[in-house]
Amino acid sequence: MSDDTDEPTRREVLEGTVVAASAVALTALGGTLLHGVAHAATSRSVPRYLLEQLAAEGVRVLFGVPGATCDPLFAATEETGMRVVITASDLEAAYAADGYARTAGLAAVSVTYGVGALAMLPVIAGAYAERSPIVVINGGPSDKDLALQAEHDTLFSHGCGLPDGDLVAFRPVTAYAARATSAADVPRVMGEALVAARTHQRPVYVEIPKHLWWASTSAAATPVAPPTRAPGAVDAVVAELRERLAVAERPVAVLGVRLRRRGLQAAAASLMEALQIPWTTTFLGKAVLSEQSAGFVGVYAGGRSVPEVKDRVHGADLVLALGCVMGRQYRTLAADLCKLVIRVDGDTARLGDASGVQADLGAVLAALKGTPPVAEAARSPGLADRSYDARRASIPRPSLPAVLSTEEGLGYDELLREVSAQLSDETLLITDTSLSMYPAAEVNVPTADGFLCNAVWQAIGYSVGAAVGAALGQDRRPVAVVGDGGFQMTAQALSTMVQYRLPCVVIVVDNGLYGIEQWLLDPRWHRDGTYAPRPYLALNRWKHEQLAEAWGATGERVATVPAFREALARALGRDRPTLLAVTIKPHSLPSELR
């Protein structure tokens, strides 16, 4: 509890026991509560307004961890019907919001100022990089807090000594960040934040000084107007593209996740069908269109792509890249092969190696309607066989090190082959940053939007937390594949899944090692069984299946292909969360990394 005795306590506010005797104190706060009582017929509390505004934008869940600066927002959900999901950590709250945003279109999260909010920064930065729109609503210091800090050098609760520490921290990784200065200012700040989130498809930050939680506003919650996008140099981009398509002999399209973020998947699918051009996706954009559609030739994951896909892209005489977020995997395409690339990311187009020009992706797709198909010799029906093994058939099969024959467990290729075989239109595969993400690129996802990852930001542990939000943002069952090191970052999310009855499947790839780091630092180790791995990369060997049972989930340990196949089938048939701890041979590598 705060020492600020002239402010209502949280208990008084949440229980509704602030009485008229508090009028003097409330007047010191701007008289906001009394103002709300006098205008109850035409106004609503600030927390209720914020929740109703989120609901008007289609947000149905508030993720977070309650605390001193945000409790009134959670309490107001009882009035509005907004669902609350309280996670086991602030980090998980942000991951859950990210998973919800990527599946439902927009998410909201709130935690305590400072100690909670700053814990979310890594996730918000990843959402900024990968274009995931999350509304961070943060309670902040009151005007009195700031005045006492400035005058007497007394830190307010969860403050670090700066007057606007959280605001400054979030500003670089959000499309909009602002602090409301009064109750009347709240609708403006929230409206501008939502417009920015919709326009840029990136996180935004709204800070509400804690005394304003008890204020009211007469503003009504209404959906924000769709962003107005200037078409830019669309005519020039389309003319150049049509001219090059007409003479291309080996064209290919690379489609990215921003088509999903901007709601342009149908337009892109129509264009691919009309042009009859072979197309691939980035790893981040995997399944942005259905991989079962005509013309699909695989996932282009940069230098680690399967050879057939890499040769297709690197050997093209025209690459049409639409809506891509280009991580380091795509430097060859974006830099070395840039003369062959026409790239329309979202608001900018790059024609070959020329400087970027303003051009709206949606406007470009609309203007391309009616473009004739490419020459018959340049067309492609796509993959004849979309199975996992067929898509990876061009990978050379080197001889395996002898040490593997002595180790218990599955290999990475075997693990992902079994996952691929059991995916359906009722599952959503979420992969983590681990060695397993390489073969996951060619897992056969049956339907559009059946896949999530964070391939550009590459945070370990992402998949487990994101599965919580993804389970609520769409109707499919999340299946998360996470390394044992990544699982240790967000393991408590399994408890959240149990609490809210989310039937997620978590597959822990258990080799007792930060395997991807061992491969990056010393790839020879995977070929040579004569020496130990780097000592600081070894993990404490958790009994993952027993942890799952402790949290109320079902846990199973498997170490063979048949056992995993059967356990996964059982997990997909349950109506509760399941953790499958899969023993992986420590020296195993995906085939493309051998």
N, C-alpha and C positions, 0 to 999 in steps of 0.2 A: 504494500500500500504506500502511496505517496505521502510526503510530509505536507503537501499543499492542502491544508485543512480548510481553505476557503473555496475549494472546488468539491463538487459532489464526488463521493467515492464510486467506484465501479459497481459495488453491490447496491448502493442507493439508486443509481441510474437504471441498472438492469432489473431491479425489483420494483421500480416505479415508486419508491418511497421518498423521493425528493418532494418536500412540502413547501407551503407558502413561507414558512419561517426561513427558508433558504433564499428568499428573494434578494436580500442584500448581496449575498455571494453571487447569485446568478446575474444580477445587474452588473457586477464587476466583470462578468464574462460576456458582456454585451447584451444582457437581457434576452438571450436567444431562446431559452426554454419558454419563458413567459410569452415571448412573441409567438412561438409555435402553438401555445395553448389558446391564445387569443384568436389565432387564425386557423384553428384546427379544421374548419370546414373547407378551406381552400388551399391548405398547404400540407406538406408531409415532412417528416424528419429527414435530415440529411442522409442517414444510413438507408432509410427506406427509399428515398429518391435514387440513390446510387444503385441499389438492387433492382429497382423497377426499370431503370435506364439500361442496365445490363440485360434484363429479361427482354426488353424491347429489341435488343440486338441478337436475341436468340440464345443467350447464355442461360443455362439451366442449373449449373452447379457452381458453388463457391468453394474453392480449395483453400486450405490454410491450416494454421495453428493459432488458436486464440491466445491473446495476451493483452497486456495493459493498454496498448494504444489502438487495438482493433476490436475489442470485445463488443462494443455496441453494433458494429456491422454484422457480426455473427448473430447477435440477439435479434436483430431486425429481420432475419430470415424467417422467423416464426410468423411474422405478419405477412410476408410476401409469398411464402411457399417456395422460395429458392432452396434447392437442396444443398446441404452442407456436407463436405467430406473433409474430416479432420485427419491429417496424415500423421505419421510417426516422427516426422522431422520437417524442418523448414525446407531442406534440400528436396525432400520427396514431394512436398507441396508444389514446388516449382516444376519438377519433372511431371507430376500429374497434370498440372495446368498445361504444360507444353503438349503432352499427349492428347489432352482434350482439344486444345486449339488446332492441332494438326488434323484431327478427325471431324470436329464439329464446326470449325471456322473461327472461333473466338473463345477465349477463356478468361477467367478471373481468379486471382489469388490474393490472399491477405495474411500477413503474419505480423509479429511484433516489430516495432521500430528497432533499427540497429542490429541487435543480436540475432533477430530472425531475418529481417529483410536482407542484410548483407550476406547471409548464408545462401541466399538465392541468386546472387550475382552471377556465378558461373553458368547457371542454367539460362538466365535471362540473356547473357551474352551469346550463348549458343543459339537461342531462339532468334536473336537479332541477326546472327550470321546466316541462319537457315530460313529466315522469313516465317516465323511462327508468331501470330498476334496474341499476346497475353496482356491483359490489363492488370497491372500491379496496383492495388489500392493499399496505401500505407498510412496508418495513423501517425501523426508527427507531434512534435513538441507544441505546447500551447504558447500563446503570446507571452503569458506570464513566465513560463519556463525559459524562454529566450531572454526575457528582460532580466530575470534573476541571474542567469548565466553571465550575461554581459556586465551586469552591475556588481555582482558579488563573487563571480567565478565559482558558482555552484553548478555542478553538472546535473542535468535533468536525467530521468530514468532512461537507461540504455543509450544515453548520449556519449559521444567520444570527445566533446569539447568544441566541436564545430557547430555553428548555428544551423547548418543545412547539410549535414554529412551524408545522409542517405540520398537526398536530392542530387547532390553533386556526384555521388558514386554511380547512380543509375543513369544520369544524363547521357554519358557516352554510348550506352548499350541499349538505348530506347529511341524510338522515333519521336517521342514527345515526353517531356518530364516537367511537371509544374506543381506548385503548392498553392492551394486555395487560400485566399487571404480573408475571406468572410463567407458567411452562408450564401450571400447573393452571388459570390464568385464561383461556387461549386458547380452549378450547371454549365458555366462557360468552360471551366477546366475539364470537366468530364466530357463535354461535347467535343472539344478540340482533341482530347486524347482519343476518343473513339474514331473521329475522322482520320486521325493520323494512323491508328491501327489498321483501319480499313484501307487507307490509301497505300500505305507502305508495306502492309502485312508484316509488321514488326511489333515487338513489345512496346508498351507505353507505361508511364508511371504517374500516378495521381496521389498527392499527399494531402491528407486532411488533418489540420491541427486538432488535437484531441478535444479541445473545448467546443469545436464545431460539430462533434457527433451529437450534441444535445440541441443543436440549432434546427431550424426548419427552413424550407424553401417553398415558394409558390410555383416553382417550375414543374411542368408536367413531363413525364417520361415519354419520349417519342423517338422512333428510330432516326438515326442520323441520315442525312441525305447521302446517296451513293457518291463516291469521289468523282469529281470532274477531271477527266484526263485529257490534256492537250494531245492531239494526234501526232504532232511533230512532223518529221520528214517522212511520212508514210509513203507518199507517192514515189519518192526517190528510192526508198528501200525496196518497195514492191517491184518497181521497174528493173532495178538491178537484179533482184532475185529471179524474176521471170526470164530475163535475158540469159542468166547463167544456167537456169534449169533447162532452157531450150537446147543448150549445146552440151550439157553434162553427160558424160558417159558412165561415171561411177559415183552418182550422188548418194548421200545418206543424210538422214535427219537424226539429231540428238535432242531428245525431249527432256525437259527438266521439271522440277517440283513446283516452280512458280506458275505453271499452267494450272496445277491444283489449287494453289493459294489464291489465284485470281479467278477461279471458276471458268477457266477456258479449256477444259478438257474436251468438251463436245466439239468446240471449234477446231481444236487440234486434230481430233479423230477424223472429222470430216475432211480436213485438209490432207491428211495422210491417205485417206481413201481416194480422194480425187487425184492426187499426184501419182499414186501408186509407187511411191518412193520407199525404199527400204528404210526402216527407222529403228533406233535404239533409244535407251534412256540412260541418264546418269544413275549412279547407285542411289543417291539421295532421291531421285525421281522415279525409282523402280516402281512399276505398276501404276504410274500416273495415267496411262491408258491400259486397257486390258492386254496382257501379253498373249492372249489367244487371238488377237486381231491380225488381219492380213498385213504383211510387210514387216512384222517384228522379227529382228535378227539377234536379239540378246541385249545384255546390259553392258554399256561401255563404262568401265571403271578405271580408265586411264591405263597406265603401263602394266597393271596387274589384271587386265581383262583377259578372258580366254582368247587364245591366238586368233580364232576365226573372227571374233568381233573386233579385236584390235586391228587386225589387217584390213577389215572392211572400212573402219573409220580412217586409219592412217593412210590407206591407199586410195581414199576418195579424191575426186577432183572438185567436189563441192560438198561442204558440210553445212547444213542448215541447223543451227542450234537455237532452240526456242525455249525460253523460260528456264534456263539453267542457272544454278548457283555453282560457280566454278571454284572448287577447292584445289588444293595443291596437286591432286591426281590428274588435273586437266591442264597442266602447264604446257604439255606438248601440243595439245590442241589449240590452246589460247595464244601461245607464243610462237612455237616453232612452225606450226601449220596455219598460222592466222591468215595468210593470204588466200587460203582455200575456204575460209569460214565466213558465213554470214550469220551474225549472232544478234538475236533480239532477246534481251534479258527480261525486260519488264517495261522500263521507261527509256531505255537506251538501245540503239542499234550500232553495230560495228560491221562495216562492210570491208572484209579483208583486213589489211593492216592499216586502214585509214582510222582517223580519230572517231570516237563515238559521237553520234548525233541523237537528238531527242526523237524518239519514235515509240509510241505506245504499242505494247505487245497485242492487246486486244484489237486495236485499230488495224494493225498489220494483218492479223489473221482474218479479219472481216474483209479487208481489201483484196486478199488473195483468193477469195471465192471466184470461181470461174476460171482459175488458172488451169490450163490443159495439163494432162498427165505427162510425165517425162517420156522420153523415147522408149520404145518397147524393150530395147536391149538393156536399158538402165533400170528397168522395173525389177521388183522382187516379190514373190509370194510370201516371203518370210521363212521361218524355220519349218521344215517338214515334220520335225519331231521336237516337241517342246519339253520332253522329259528332262530331268536333271542330268542323267548320264549323257543323253544326246547333246545337250547344250554344252557339255564340258568335254566332248569327245576329241576336240583339237588340242587339248593340253597334253604335252608329252608325258609319258609314263616312265620316269626314271627308276632305276633300281632303288629299292628301299634299304635303309641302313639295317644291319643285322640286329642292332639293339632293339628294334621294334618288335621282333619276334619273341623277345623275352618279357615284354611289358604287358600288363593287364589293361584291358579297356578297348574303346573304339578309337578309330581315327576320325579326323575332321571330315573327310570326304564321306565316310560312312554315316556319320551323325546327320549331316545335312541332306544326304540322300533319303534317309528315313523321314526326316521332317518334310521334305518336298513331297514325298509319296502320300502323306496324310493331310496336307493342307486342302481346304475346301473353300467354297464360297461363304462358309460360316466361320472362317478363321481370319485373324489379322496377325501376320508375322512381324515381330519387332526384333531387330538384331542389335546387338551391342558392339562396342569397339573391342574386338578381340580377333584372334586368328580365324575364328569361325566366320567373320564377315566376308572373307574372300570367296569361299564357295557359296555363301548365301546369295551372292549376286546372281547366280544362275539357278537358284531354287525356282521351281515352276509355280508361280502365284496364279491361282485360277481366275481371279477377277480384278478389275480396276480397284485401286485404293486398298488393296489387301496387304500392304507392306509399309512399315515405318522404320526409319533409322536416323542416326545423326552423323552421317558419313563425312560431313565437312568439319563440324566442331569436334567430333570424336571424343566425347566424354565417356569414361567407363562407368557403368552402373546406370546409364540412361534408360535402358530398356525396361527395367523392373519398375522404376518410378513412373515412366511414361505409360506403362500398361494399365496402371490405376486409372489415369485420365482417359485413355483410349477405350477402356471398357465402358465408360459412361458417355463417351462422345459419339459412339456408333454402336451397331447391334452385333458385331462379330466378336468372337472369343479371342482375346489377345493370347498369342503364343510368343513368349519372350525367350530369346537365346542369349545367355550372358555368361561371360567367363567367371571363374571363381573369384578372381581379383575384383572384377566389376561388381559382382554380387555383394561383396563385403562393403561396398560403398552405400548400397541402398537396400540391404536385406530386410529392414523393418517394413518395407512396403508390403511384404507378404502378410503382415499383421493387418494392414489396412484392407487388403483384399478380403481377408477373412471377416473383418468387422462389417464391411459393406456388402458381403456376399457376391463378390466379383469372381466369376469362374475362370480366372486366368490360369494359364499353364506357364510355369517358369522352368526352363531347362538350364541347369547350371553345368557348364562345361568345366569339369573338375580335373585339372592336371597338377594342382598344387604349386602353380607357378604363374608369374606374370609372363605368360608365354610370348605375347607379342613383343614385349621388351627384350626378352632373351633373343628372339629372332632378329630384332633390329640391331642389337648390340653385338651379337656373336652368332650369326646364322650357321657357322660350322658345328655348333653344339648339337643341332638337330640331326647331323649326319654322323656324329662321332659320340659313341657311348662310353668313352674312356675317361671323361672328367666331369666334374660336377657343374651345375649351372652357377651363374653369378649368385653369391649367397644372399644379397639383398633383394633378389627377385623371388625367393622362395616364400610361400604363403603358409600360414598356420592351417593345418588340414581340418576344416570344419566338418562335423557330421551334419551335413546340410539337411538330410532327410529327417533327422531328429529335431533340428531347429523348426522345420515346417510343422511337425506334430506339436511342438511346444506352443506355436502360435495358433494352432487350431486348423491348420491345413493338412492335406494328405501329402506325405513324403515317401518317395521310393528311391532306392539306390540301384542302378543298373550298370553292368560292365560288359555286356555283349550286345551284338546287333539284334538278335531275336528278343532278348529281354527288353531292350529299349523300344523296339517296335510294338511289343505288347503293352508296355507301360504307357506309351504315348497314346495308344488307342483307348486305354482305360481313362487316362486323364481327360481326353477330349469328350468322353461320355459322362463326366461328372458335372454336377451343378455347384461345385465348390472349388476353391483354388487348389492346385496341385503343384508340388515341386518335384522335379525329376533330377536327381543328382547323377550325372552321367560320367563315369570314370573314363578319362581320356588318356591315352598313352602319352607320357610326358614328351617323348621325342617326335610325336606326330606333327606333321605339317600339312596344310592343304596342298594339293598337287601343284597349283600354280606358283607356290613359293619354294618348291624343291629346286 
